Amino acid sequence: MRRCLELARQAEGRTAPNPMVGCVIVSDAGETLAEGFHRAAGQDHAEVDALRKLPDRRAPGATMVVNLEPCNHHGRTPPCTDAVLRSGVRRVIVGMVDPNPIVAGMGLDRLRAAGVEVVLGVEEAACRALNAPYLLALSERRPLVTVKAAVSLDGRVADAFGRSQWITGEAARLEGHRLRDRHDAVMVGSGTLFADDPSLNTRIEGGRDALPVIVDTQLRVTPEARVMRAGRRPVVLCAQDAPDRALPADVVRVPRAEGGVDLGAGLRALAARGVHSVLVEGGAGLNRALLSAGLVDRLCLFVAPKVLAGGLGFVGGAPIPLAEAYRLRHVDARPVGEDLLIVLERA
Ligand SMILES: NC(=O)c1ccc[n+]([C@@H]2O[C@H](COP(=O)([O-])OP(=O)(O)OC[C@H]3O[C@@H](n4cnc5c(N)ncnc54)[C@H](OP(=O)(O)O)[C@@H]3O)[C@@H](O)[C@H]2O)c1
């Protein structure tokens, strides 16, 4: 199952609206006969990708391991249960049930009814963690939100003189591009858009661009902004009553809320477009609004060994008393070049 998760993760950021799935087929002697994973929506599911590598797609008497329940419905591809049953595997080991209402246990029922032994719940916590964005999109109809910021040791994203470029080093910037590569969308507020004119594309070998999303209440962004020309056609979230503007972008109008647009509604609109994970790259105003709306699931903080004693913090707005502080919990910390990456999750 751990190998399945490794295989599945290779497609991180490429499978939405589908989950990430890996599959390993093993003989009774414990020998790996075939491996596969789901590469992108519309392409083979993991089970079929693995079975394809076997003569006649058959593995009589073998065991199939897969991190998510095989589907039993016709989508863009035929039901995986058909292929599993045709293959002659004797046993299927599954990490977790697929809560998608069009699957939800029916795949496992079909296998059991056909006499296949089903073992459910192996490494279930790790399987759930891998597909956290998919599971959240199903349960709350919004994407998983990760806020990323590059800060000084005293939590500043820009010095008091307005210079915010290159707080962290080369390795951290590379890691930032890896994060873009593995998220469905990358989001910034209008403040960051006008201050930095970012292109928001992914500049690493083999990388792919996330969908750029700009939060711009009044639709002030112009076609000249770099993000409009850098790669994928962006989405601009603006207020329902924002003026019309011709842009090479998809304009999504959502209700207003304190501070600008209703971010919950904006995120739900993104989920409806198949976006399951959003990397928020600032700035301080957008980060604060997402925190106060309870919409931050993860925080990736790249901390540079530099002290600025002033400047813009990564969370803006009025100071918060200690008793009311937003609480997160540390899940990981590791050096990235000369900087430190701290990963936190909702407490
Ligand atoms: N070092 C880093 O990691 C990093 C990363 C990003 C940014 N930065 C720096 O951060 C600074 C920009 O921060 P910022 O706070 O000015 O801008 P921001 O957070 O990027 O954008 C804030 C703007 O977003 C719009 N908005 C729309 N709906 C909102 C809502 N519900 N809540 C809050 N804002 C909403 C508002 O403007 P409208 O209503 O007019 O649209 C608001 O003024 C720049 O100096 C940039 O260089 C640093």
The ligand as an ORCA input file, in Angstrom:
! r2SCAN-3c Opt
* xyz 0 1
  N       7.267     37.384      0.631
  C       6.124     36.812      0.290
  O       5.975     35.603      0.456
  C       4.992     37.622     -0.292
  C       3.952     36.952     -0.928
  C       2.906     37.690     -1.424
  C       2.874     39.059     -1.267
  N       3.885     39.712     -0.668
  C       3.811     41.146     -0.484
  O       2.577     41.472      0.133
  C       2.166     42.752     -0.306
  C       0.705     42.707     -0.745
  O      -0.128     42.422      0.363
  P      -1.550     43.103      0.503
  O      -2.094     42.725      1.816
  O      -1.419     44.521      0.148
  O      -2.373     42.493     -0.710
  P      -3.125     41.121     -0.985
  O      -3.412     40.360      0.226
  O      -2.414     40.457     -2.114
  O      -4.478     41.673     -1.579
  C      -5.384     42.294     -0.711
  C      -6.494     42.824     -1.556
  O      -7.288     41.747     -2.035
  C      -8.575     42.228     -2.304
  N      -9.582     41.374     -1.700
  C     -10.676     40.904     -2.298
  N     -11.435     40.228     -1.465
  C     -10.827     40.239     -0.270
  C     -11.184     39.724      1.006
  N     -12.306     39.023      1.220
  N     -10.363     39.963      2.020
  C      -9.201     40.646      1.831
  N      -8.817     41.165      0.652
  C      -9.640     40.969     -0.398
  C      -8.673     43.610     -1.662
  O      -8.541     44.594     -2.678
  P      -9.764     44.923     -3.680
  O     -11.002     44.778     -2.860
  O      -9.497     46.269     -4.159
  O      -9.645     43.888     -4.751
  C      -7.455     43.677     -0.788
  O      -6.963     44.965     -0.646
  C       3.079     43.150     -1.418
  O       4.014     44.058     -0.899
  C       3.759     41.872     -1.806
  O       5.042     42.099     -2.322
  C       4.950     39.012     -0.182
*
